[in-house]
Amino acid sequence: MADTTTHAGSGHPIGAVVGAARAGFAGIVEAQTWSLGGAETRDLLVEVTALAAQVAELQARLLVHGESTGATSTEVQATSTAAWLAGTTRTVKRDAFAATKLAGKLAAWEATRFSVARGEVLPDQAGVIVDAVEALPEQTWVRQQCEKHLLALAAEHDAKDLKTLGRRVLAVIDPEAAEAHEAKLLEEEEKRAATKTRFSMGTNGDGTHTGRFTIPDLYADMLKKALHGFAAPKHVRSQGGAYDYQRPSPERAGEAFCEFIERHPIDQVPDAGGTSATVVVTVELATLLGGIKAAALDTGTMITAGTARRLACEAGIIPAVLNGTSQVLDLGRKNRFHTKTQRLAIGLAQKHCQAPACTDLDRPGQKFQAVMAAPSSDGSTPSRRSRSDTSSETVSRNRTVLSPTRRSSK
């Protein structure tokens, strides 16, 4: 166990208080809580929360002192105070850097620091208040009045609410400048959100994918509205089944997201590589009529026969008959670009790039461009080739297919 008397007798009041506090907490390690009443428990939780805020403020004050004197950086050959704090106290770097960031904010705004030191404002509330004040016009009296107003609001609102109130706090102090200021803040926030937009998804190897995304608030609200509609009890019952109120909300939201993807109108999705976002299901006729053989997507993913039949019924999947001519491919000389039907047929026959030197074999065929295997200048046309000929090829977009053909004499 760590020495609880360290620096207790150093003579400095901070050292004395810290030593006494640690000794006091060590004395109640074995104290039982069973005798505490409900009201007393609630009061103690409030007091302990305020105490934690006071400790955070003291830590922030010491971090600022250590940074300014070099005690936590140059004297111990640390790259930064945050790095020293993480390495010495076994704090994860994320939390160590957050603590040093809060320390800098409190050092710049004394009124907020005093409120945290008295346990009246929590550290996360203080961070939001300082951010809101520093975003205001650089007028000292305006910032001081807004800081005072937000500190008063902190007694009734959490950090999330304070962020919203802080954006409009100028309307209380200087209404004439408030509207333009809020518009500026929103514009800057939207620009930052646009640069942070991300989406990633990867397979787990067990039939599922896990993804992460960061999107602006506008699109997040739109997505939540759509998912709430698919997860609503009325919609769930209409799709065949009673609504289970005991199921976890994340599970219901996940199923709603899958249904949202499946039902999104395909004609509203931009084309990619000459075709719309069409999922091609290769399945034998016997399976469609009730067989159990698995079906395959053009991406290589396998699905059950039941799922294939459901998709064929509900999503209007166009059947691709591999040994017949259900889709006409003879377009004549006028159309030199591949149609969507041809792209689907090529994708079924050629699963990856067909260029001789290409090593990009992991990407599915629908990611590539379709090119003619021979130029039309040789007098041949798609209508003159049989379906068994290699009349087209899928080629990666960063490649160019060169055919050894003669140039025109013109």
Buried (B, 14 or more C-beta within 10 A) or exposed (E): EEEBEEBBEEEEEEBBEBBEBBEEEEEEEEEEEEEEEEEEEEEEEEEEEBEEBBBBBBBBBBBBBBBEEEBBBEEBEBEBBBBBBBBEEEBEEEEBBBBBBBBBBBBEBEBBBBBBBEBBBBBBBBBBBBEBBEBBEEEEEBBBBBBEBBBEBBEEBEBEBBBEBBBBBBBBBBEEBBEEBBEEBEEEEEEEBEEEEEEEEEEEEEEEEEEEEEBBEEEEEEBEEBBEEBBBEEBBEEEEEEEEEEEEEEEBBBBBBEBBEEEEEEEEEEEEBBBBEBBBBBBEEEBBEEBEEEBBBBBEEEBEBEEBBBBBEEBEBBBBEEEEEEBEBEBEEEEEEBBBBBBBBBBBEBBBBBBEEBEBEEBBBBBBBBBBBBEEEEEBBBEEBEEEEEBBBBBBEEBEBEEEEEEEEE
